Amino acid sequence: MPYIAQSDRERFENLVKTMHLSPILTAGELNYLITQLVHSFLEPKVQNYQNYNDALGALEGAKLELYRRSITEYENMKISLNGDVP
């Protein structure tokens, strides 16, 4: 999902660096930034099902990648510490 070519990633380096300089502190701030990113993706496009579906698909993919890469590891650690649910 987020594994775009290195040359494509270079276009976003300044944006990522700026985000590190101004950390996201709350869920509301995160939601605001995600919403702005989606709007910047959709704004130049025609309003149609395909473009909305593409945006929703990207959001769902990002959610699943977060779960796969981070949350699963955390949950497995908690199972080890506290025991599994029967």
Long-range contacts (C-beta under 8 A, 24 or more apart in sequence): 1-61, 1-62, 1-64, 1-65, 2-62, 2-65, 34-59
